[in-house]
Amino acid sequence: MSINLFRLYTADEAKTTILRRPPVGEVKVTPSLAKGLERVFGQALEPEEAVRRILSDIRRHGNTAVFEWTEKIDGVRLLSADNMVVPQADIDAAYEHISDELRQALHFAADRIHAFHQKQPAQSWLDWRESGGTLGQIIRPLERVGVYAPGGTAPYPSTLLMCAVTARVAGVEEVIVATPSGRDPAGKNPEGKIAPVLLAAAKVAGVDAVYRIGGAQAVAAMAYGTESLPKVDKIVGPGNIFVTLAKRQVYGLVDIDGLPGPTETLIIADEAANPTLVAADLLAQAEHDTLSSAILATPSRALAEAVQIEIGRQLESLTRAEIIAESLQNQGGGVICANLTEAVELSNLYAPEHLCLHVQEPWSLAGKVKNAGGIFLGEHAFEVLGDYTAGPTHVMPTMGTARFASPLSVRDFTKIISVFGLDNSEAASISPAAQTLANAEGLDAHAAAVRRRYEDSSS
């Protein structure tokens, strides 16, 4: 392995290289992306414009447009409205088709996700005043949520579970899933197939329906509704750049969970960390995508160099070695820090999706962490467990948005309704200040609504 595959940087160098990201939502049009857009649209288009056209068409033409775009983009012929929905019999058959071990793993993960999120406080509250008035908040679940489950190049049943199970815990009445069909290279199944493990996960999560559509057309169908697919209140789940752009363009008509970018992990390790395990965790993150970020921050150059060697050794036996190599070479690397305090400062600046503390006393650093999607404390709480079976959802803020955003949780599937139940005495006591503020804002009708109550009560 070339030493440049996992380069080492000083803290200052890292700030201008691997710790520097493009703006959230910025799209880099690669030659392959440009070629794909020209194939579908017959001309060179920016991805944002391509998505805008798909959304507009589906908003106006519903199912017909969904069928056309699915065939144009994915090469899958849906043929009819009935064919868009996966029959329950197919879902049940997929559940029985997978191995007992995989079926048990899906149930195990779902149970852990359910148990964790049941503990999250999300209750209504009312403050009953001695005078008889009431103020408070009523927490209500969303009525219908759409989960986007990636499945074009590789199925992600874990993502489906993370989203759908959490929505169910929140009390969402109807959960639907949209996932792309895989192409059949032999052409024997023009409708395409959905990976059995995804359908099995849908059954385990108890979703209400699965639709075999993907990409921007799936987001459009869920946001606007079609003759066959009901409009949802919120769309959650990661996808490719077209899914992300579509979610951004429909936000406001429906809610979204965020605009996820490539996945990322930052590991802070001290001299006692095991380089074999540090390397394994970095490689696990880098295999997601060529744009994934896997970064090590440590005050120990000896550890960083040992990790370099381990990465080269372990990489040789991995099936996604080419993806990992590109990821590490372009977005990965090791940062040599003055001490652990500086490592945490760099991490807070970077605001990683996953922050892994491979140090002897991880709790001593946890209190200093300001920005992270999730903190993994010690080598036993490794990030792969967070991907599947730890319990908290693995849908976390990326691209530095952990500075203000949070992981997907029960709160994302609920809304707050404020309660105003003021009694006469409290209303009278707070009305003068309200009238003063209304006058200051030049809102005469507001002020009059206060004044007339006094006039009416005194007459």
Buried (B, 14 or more C-beta within 10 A) or exposed (E): BEEEBBBBBEBEBBBEEBBEBEEBBEBEEEEEBBEBBEEBBEEEBEBBEBBBBBBBBBBEBBBBBBBBBBBBBBBBBBEEBEBBBBEEEBBEEBBEBBEEEBBEBBEEBBBBBBEBBEEEEBEEEEEEEEEEBBBBBEBEBBBBBBBBBBBBEEBBBBBBBBBBBBBBBBBBEBBBBBBBBBBBEEEEEBBBBBBBBBBBBBBBBEBBBBBBBBBBBBBBBBBBBBEBBBBBBBBBBBBBBBBBBBBBBBBEEBBBBBBBBBBBBBBBBBEEBBBBBBBBBBBBBBBBBBBBBBBBBBBBEEBBBBBBBBBBEBBEEBEBBEBBBBBBBEBBBBBBBEEBEBBBBBBBBBBBBBBBBBBEEBEEBBEEBEBBBBBBBBBEBBBBBBBBBBBBBBBBBBBBBBEEBBBBBBBBBBBEEEBEBBEEEBBEEEBEEBBEEBBEEEEEEBBEBBBEBEEEEEE
